[in-house]
Amino acid sequence: MTSPATNKAARRYTFRKAERITRRRILEALFDRTRPAIRRKAYPLLFVWQFVDALPGHYPAQAAIVVGKRRFRKAVQRNRIKRRIRELYRRQKHLLYDRLREVNKRGALLILYIGNEETTFDALSGAFRKAFVPLIERIGRDAQAHGHPDPVLSNSD
């Protein structure tokens, strides 16, 4: 058995293309407010999670990061915010992956930046942790209690 320190050293903190949401149907389902989803908000971030059976690839979760063009007209600003959020997710995703492997489920995560102005990395980091950890706990509870509620996103391709 490996020690936690060895396990942490072996962990890869990457965010590969296969870990990003690429299917339009999955992305549309995350934006659809009529479908059941787990939502967690910690200003300026909003997390939307749905269980998905038909997830391509071997990763337990896929993620997308969205920063609205209406709020940030310049691409430089949007890209800077997305880069910061991507870095936070990349460092914390192992918590989500571990929980999903425990309950043997897969899903999709949408991270929306809902703020009207840019925030510092430290402020963003605090908001990220404030919403991400409770989201993971809720995902574990819901997966163990009922499975996932949305058959539309199951293996029907």
C-alpha positions as CSV (number, residue, x, y, z in Angstrom):
1,M,0.0,0.0,0.0
2,T,1.3,3.5,-0.8
3,S,1.4,6.2,1.7
4,P,-0.6,9.4,1.2
5,A,2.6,11.4,0.6
6,T,3.7,8.9,-2.2
7,N,0.2,8.9,-3.6
8,K,0.2,12.7,-3.7
9,A,3.6,12.8,-5.4
10,A,2.3,10.4,-8.1
11,R,-0.8,12.4,-8.8
12,R,-0.9,14.3,-12.1
13,Y,-2.2,17.9,-11.9
14,T,-3.1,18.3,-15.6
15,F,-6.2,19.4,-17.4
16,R,-6.2,17.4,-20.7
17,K,-8.5,17.8,-23.7
18,A,-10.2,14.5,-22.8
19,E,-11.2,16.2,-19.4
20,R,-13.0,19.0,-21.2
21,I,-16.6,18.9,-22.3
22,T,-16.6,18.6,-26.0
23,R,-20.1,17.2,-26.7
24,R,-22.7,19.8,-27.4
25,R,-25.5,17.8,-25.9
26,I,-23.8,17.6,-22.5
27,L,-23.1,21.3,-22.5
28,E,-26.7,22.2,-23.5
29,A,-27.9,19.9,-20.7
30,L,-25.8,21.8,-18.2
31,F,-27.3,25.1,-19.3
32,D,-30.8,23.8,-19.4
33,R,-32.5,24.9,-16.1
34,T,-35.4,22.5,-16.6
35,R,-33.1,19.5,-16.1
36,P,-32.2,18.4,-12.5
37,A,-28.7,19.6,-11.6
38,I,-26.6,20.3,-8.5
39,R,-25.8,24.0,-8.3
40,R,-23.4,25.7,-5.9
41,K,-22.6,29.4,-5.8
42,A,-19.9,31.3,-4.2
43,Y,-19.6,34.8,-5.8
44,P,-18.2,35.2,-8.4
45,L,-18.4,31.5,-9.3
46,L,-21.4,29.2,-10.1
47,F,-20.9,25.5,-10.3
48,V,-23.4,23.3,-12.2
49,W,-23.1,19.5,-12.0
50,Q,-25.0,16.7,-13.7
51,F,-24.4,13.0,-13.6
52,V,-23.7,11.6,-17.1
53,D,-23.4,8.0,-18.1
54,A,-22.4,8.6,-21.7
55,L,-19.2,10.5,-21.0
56,P,-16.5,10.0,-23.6
57,G,-13.0,9.0,-22.4
58,H,-11.9,7.3,-19.3
59,Y,-12.0,10.3,-16.8
60,P,-14.7,10.3,-14.2
61,A,-15.6,13.9,-14.9
62,Q,-15.4,16.5,-17.7
63,A,-15.5,20.2,-17.1
64,A,-16.1,23.5,-19.0
65,I,-15.3,27.0,-17.9
66,V,-17.4,29.9,-19.1
67,V,-16.9,33.6,-18.8
68,G,-19.6,35.7,-20.5
69,K,-18.8,38.0,-23.4
70,R,-21.4,40.5,-22.3
71,R,-19.6,41.1,-19.0
72,F,-16.1,41.1,-20.4
73,R,-15.9,42.4,-23.9
74,K,-12.2,42.0,-24.3
75,A,-10.9,38.5,-24.9
76,V,-7.8,39.2,-22.9
77,Q,-9.9,39.6,-19.8
78,R,-12.0,36.5,-20.4
79,N,-9.0,34.4,-21.1
80,R,-7.2,35.7,-17.9
81,I,-10.2,34.7,-15.8
82,K,-10.6,31.3,-17.5
83,R,-6.9,30.7,-17.0
84,R,-7.1,31.4,-13.3
85,I,-10.2,29.2,-12.9
86,R,-8.6,26.4,-14.9
87,E,-5.6,26.5,-12.6
88,L,-7.8,26.2,-9.5
89,Y,-9.7,23.3,-11.0
90,R,-6.6,21.6,-12.1
91,R,-5.2,21.6,-8.6
92,Q,-8.4,20.5,-6.9
93,K,-10.0,18.1,-9.3
94,H,-8.5,15.1,-7.6
95,L,-11.0,15.6,-4.8
96,L,-13.8,15.3,-7.3
97,Y,-12.3,12.3,-9.1
98,D,-11.7,10.4,-5.8
99,R,-15.3,10.9,-4.7
100,L,-16.7,9.9,-8.1
101,R,-14.6,6.7,-8.1
102,E,-15.9,5.9,-4.6
103,V,-19.5,6.0,-5.8
104,N,-18.7,4.7,-9.2
105,K,-20.4,7.6,-11.1
106,R,-19.4,10.0,-13.9
107,G,-20.5,13.5,-14.7
108,A,-20.0,16.9,-16.2
109,L,-19.2,20.1,-14.4
110,L,-19.8,23.6,-15.7
111,I,-17.9,26.5,-13.9
112,L,-19.5,29.9,-14.7
113,Y,-17.9,33.2,-13.8
114,I,-20.8,35.4,-12.8
115,G,-19.0,38.4,-11.5
116,N,-19.1,41.8,-13.2
117,E,-15.4,42.6,-12.7
118,E,-12.2,40.7,-12.4
119,T,-11.1,39.5,-9.0
120,T,-7.7,38.6,-7.7
121,F,-6.4,35.0,-7.8
122,D,-6.6,34.8,-4.0
123,A,-10.2,35.9,-3.9
124,L,-11.1,33.6,-6.7
125,S,-9.3,30.7,-4.9
126,G,-11.4,31.4,-1.7
127,A,-14.6,31.4,-3.6
128,F,-13.6,28.2,-5.5
129,R,-12.9,26.3,-2.3
130,K,-16.0,27.6,-0.6
131,A,-18.3,26.1,-3.4
132,F,-16.2,23.2,-4.7
133,V,-15.8,21.2,-1.5
134,P,-19.6,21.3,-0.6
135,L,-20.4,20.5,-4.2
136,I,-18.2,17.3,-4.0
137,E,-19.9,16.3,-0.7
138,R,-23.4,16.8,-2.2
139,I,-22.4,14.8,-5.3
140,G,-21.3,11.9,-3.1
141,R,-24.6,12.0,-1.1
142,D,-26.8,12.2,-4.2
143,A,-25.0,9.5,-6.0
144,Q,-25.3,7.1,-3.0
145,A,-28.9,8.0,-2.3
146,H,-30.6,7.9,-5.7
147,G,-28.1,7.4,-8.5
148,H,-28.5,10.1,-11.1
149,P,-31.9,11.6,-12.0
150,D,-31.5,12.4,-15.7
151,P,-31.9,9.5,-18.1
152,V,-31.5,11.9,-21.1
153,L,-27.8,11.9,-20.5
154,S,-27.4,8.1,-20.3
155,N,-26.1,5.8,-22.9
156,S,-28.6,6.4,-25.7
157,D,-26.3,7.6,-28.4
